[in-house]
Amino acid sequence: MTSTVLRTRAVRSLWSTTIGKKTAMAVTGLIMVLFLIAHMLGNLKIFFGSADFDRYGAWLRTIGEPVLHDSWYLWIQRTVLLIAVALHIAAAAQLSLRDRRARPVGYAHGQRPKATFATRTMRYGGTILALFIVWHLLDLTVGVVHPGFDPNSPYRNVVQNFQVWWLNLIYIVAVVLLGIHINHGFWSASQTLGINRPARDKAIKAIGSTLAVAITVGFVLVPVGVMIGLVN
């Protein structure tokens, strides 16, 4: 039996366990948080004007040259993120199903364990975020639902998009849900990966909350900037 077959079986065996699925969620979640931080910082360049923002968009397509061809890095990044999102959703769905099967009878009145708002909304918030990601890609990445989309002018695409009030509302609600998701998910991931300890609990929660607020505010600044005329 080859080492490849053994590794594949080991991965499948780990995936079949609860801790394996939680580990997959933790690792993929952290990958997505790192991407979100970089994406948010890039988005904030829009406040420096169209030339800077469009130059930034063009630079993203040249990362890795001359080893990589035009836009190869972006497609590699998108593929990694797509796999991470798919694994994250699959693990969450299977854990949720496993939890329901373990408790086929609902909790008696008043006996359901107390949970934070973030914990209660993780499942539904995650579903809404998954739908929003699809919309966001079709809107500002592929441009198929964006009238007048210009692949060579990211600045114009963003400004036109956020001049529509209901698109702003969708975006802001999704980003707030994202912040709630990160706030709880960061702490949960630290537990799963064995990083957290009783002495570190407050610090881990503070880091998660700070990340959640920073990412939420950073993303919301763009549509708000367009709405109030700072970006036009």
N, C-alpha and C positions, 0 to 999 in steps of 0.2 A: 504493500500500500504506500503510495507516494506521500511525501510531506504535504503537498498541496491538498490532497484529499483529506488528510488528517486535520489540516487547518480549517478546511471548509466545514468539516463535521464539528469541530470545536466551536466555530463561530455560530453554526446553526444550533448547537446545544446551548450555548450561552444565550442566544436570542430567545430560545424557548422559555427561559426562566424570567421571573419577575425582575430580579436584579439586573439581568442582561438588558431588558427593555428599558429599565430606569437609567442604566448607564448610557445606553444609546441616546435617550432623551437628553441626558445631562451634557454629553459631549457635543451632540448636534446643536443643542441650545446655546452652548458657549461659542461654537463656530458662528452661529447666526448673530450673537451679540457683538462679536468682534467685527463682523461685516457691517452691522448697523452703526457702530461707532464711526467706522471709516466712511460709510455712506452719508451719515449725518454731517460729518465735517466737510465732506465734499459739497453737499447741498448748500452749506452756509456760504460758500464762495459766491453764491448768487448775489449777495449783498455788495460785492465788489464790482458789479456791473456785467453787462452782456459779454464783453470781450474776454474777461477773466473766466467767466463760467463756461463759455463755449470753448475756450482754450483748454480748460480742465477736461471737458467732455472729449475733446479731440485727443488729449494726452492719454486718457484711459484706453483708447483704441491702439495706442502705440507701445503700451507696457510690454516689455519682454523682447522688443526688437533689438537687434536683427535676428535673434534666435527664433522668436515667434513672429508669425506674419500678422498683418493688420487684423485687430480685433480677436486674435486667438486667445489672449489672456482673458478677455471679457467672457468668451464662451466657456473657457475652462472654469472660471469663477462661477458662472451661472450654472454649469453642470454640477459642481461641488455643492453649491447652495441648493439646487433642486434635489439632489440626493439627500442632503441634510434635512431639508423640509419634509421630504417623503418619509424618511426614517422616523423623524420626530412625530409626524402625524400617525404613522402606522403603529409605533410603540404606544403612543397616548391612547389610540382607539382600542388596541388590544388589552392594555392595562385596565381601561374603563370597562370593557366587556368582561374581563376576568373578575373585576371587583363586583360587578353586578351578579355574575354567576355565583360568586362566593356568598352573596347576600340576596337570595331570591325573594325573601320576604322583607318588606319595607320596615324601617325602624318604627317602633311603637311611639305614640305621641309623646313628645317631650324627651325621648331617649336618643335622638340623633346627636352625635358629637358636635360640639361647637366648632365652627370653622370661620376663618376670616373671609372677608368679601372677595379677596383675590383667589382664595382656594375654591370658593363656590363658583366663581366665574371662569376658572381656568379652561374648563371643557368648552363652554359656549363661546368664551372669548377667543379661544384657539380656532374654533370653527369659523367665526367671523373673520379672523385674521387671515386664515387660509383663503377664503373667498376674496378678501381685499387684495391679497398678494397677486392673485390671478388678474383681477381688475387693474391693478397698478401696472403690472407688466404689459397688459394689452393697451393701456393708456399711454404711459410715458416711456416704455422701452420699445415695444413693437409699433405702437401708434395706430393700431387698427380701429380703436374706438375714439381716437382723438382727431376731430376734424381739423384739417390744416396742419397735420403733423409734419415737421421738417427734421429728418434725422441729423442734419448738419447744424441745427440751431436749438440745442437743449434749453437755452434761456427763454427763447420765444415760446417753446412748447410748455414750459412750466408756467410762465406768466399767463398765457392764454387759458391754461387749465384752471388756475386758481382765481381767475376773474369770474368764474361761475360759482355762485354762493353754495349750491348744493354739493358740488364737488369738494369744496372746502370742508363742508360739514362732514361728509363721508370720510375724508382724509383725517380730520382732527379726531373724530370719534374712534377711528381705527388706531391712530397713534396713541390715544389715551388708553385704549384696551391693551395695546402693545406694552405700554409702561407698566400697567397692572400685572401683565403676564411676566414681564422681566423681573419685577419686584419679588414676586413669589417664586418664580422659576430659578432665579439665581441662588436663593437660599436652599431650595430643594436640590439643585444640582450639587451644591457644596456638601450636602448631607450624603447624597448618593455616592459621590466620589471620595468620601472619607476625609474631606478637607476641614469640615467643621468640627469643632470641639466645644464643650460647654463654655470654656474660657473665651472662645472666639465668636460665639454666637452673636453677640451684640455687634461686633465689628463686621461680620459677614452680612448681617441684616442691614447695617448702615451702608456698606458698599453697594449692596443690591438696590437699596432705595435711592442712593445717589446716582447710580447708573440709570435707573428707571426714570428719574426726574430729568437728568441731563439729556437723555435720548429723546424723551417726550418733548421737552421744551425745544431742543435743537431742531426736531422735525417740524413742530408746530410753528416755529418762527417764520418759515418760508411762506406758507399760505397766508399767515397774518401779515407778513411784510408786503405781500401782493395786495391784500385787501385794503391796507391803510395807505398804500402808495409809496412805500419805501422802495419797493421793487416794481418797476414799470417799464 
